[in-house]
Amino acid sequence: MADPHLDGLGERARRGDPDALDELIELAAERGDTAELRRFADEGSATARDCLAELAVERGDLAELRRMADEGDSTARDCLAELTGG
């Protein structure tokens, strides 16, 4: 079943509303929706990248942090170094 609120947020975000995008990112982070966060990050959202790194840390997902660090994400690189002692 579609969620009219999410649909409305998505439409607003596509039109360039940064508040709607931030809310979508926050909701994705709360759900632990890494695919959605990756999509936003791939579209250039630094907020989504930070949320994705934070979620990876919470889950102990070193592979995700490595993937992000390999793509040049300094936050992921710092988190990975902290978790691995390197």
FENFENLIN-V591763 format. One record per residue. N is the residue number from 1. RES is the residue in one letter. PHI is phi in degrees with one decimal (none if undefined). OMEGA is omega as a letter, one per 30 degrees, with the letter a starting at -180 (999 if undefined). Layout:
[[N RES PHI OMEGA] [N RES PHI OMEGA]]
//
This chain:
[[1 M none a] [2 A -73.3 l] [3 D -105.0 a] [4 P -58.2 l] [5 H -63.2 l] [6 L -64.3 l] [7 D -59.6 l] [8 G -64.7 l] [9 L -63.1 l] [10 G -60.3 l] [11 E -64.1 l] [12 R -63.0 l] [13 A -64.2 l] [14 R -62.7 l] [15 R -83.9 l] [16 G 98.6 l] [17 D -78.6 a] [18 P -65.8 l] [19 D -66.3 l] [20 A -66.0 l] [21 L -61.9 l] [22 D -60.3 l] [23 E -68.0 l] [24 L -62.0 l] [25 I -64.1 l] [26 E -60.4 l] [27 L -65.0 l] [28 A -63.6 l] [29 A -64.8 l] [30 E -62.4 l] [31 R -81.0 a] [32 G 72.3 a] [33 D -85.5 a] [34 T -64.6 l] [35 A -62.7 a] [36 E -67.7 l] [37 L -63.3 l] [38 R -60.3 a] [39 R -61.2 l] [40 F -64.4 l] [41 A -63.4 l] [42 D -63.8 l] [43 E -84.9 l] [44 G 107.3 a] [45 S -82.2 l] [46 A -66.7 l] [47 T -61.8 l] [48 A -64.8 l] [49 R -62.3 l] [50 D -64.2 l] [51 C -64.3 l] [52 L -65.2 l] [53 A -64.4 l] [54 E -61.7 l] [55 L -64.3 l] [56 A -62.6 l] [57 V -63.1 a] [58 E -58.3 a] [59 R -89.8 a] [60 G 67.1 a] [61 D -86.8 a] [62 L -64.8 l] [63 A -62.1 l] [64 E -65.7 l] [65 L -63.5 l] [66 R -64.0 l] [67 R -58.5 a] [68 M -66.8 l] [69 A -62.6 l] [70 D -63.2 l] [71 E -85.5 l] [72 G 97.2 a] [73 D -77.8 a] [74 S -69.3 l] [75 T -63.6 l] [76 A -63.2 l] [77 R -62.1 l] [78 D -65.7 l] [79 C -62.9 a] [80 L -63.0 l] [81 A -61.8 l] [82 E -65.8 a] [83 L -72.9 a] [84 T -100.8 l] [85 G 72.9 a] [86 G -113.8 999]]
//
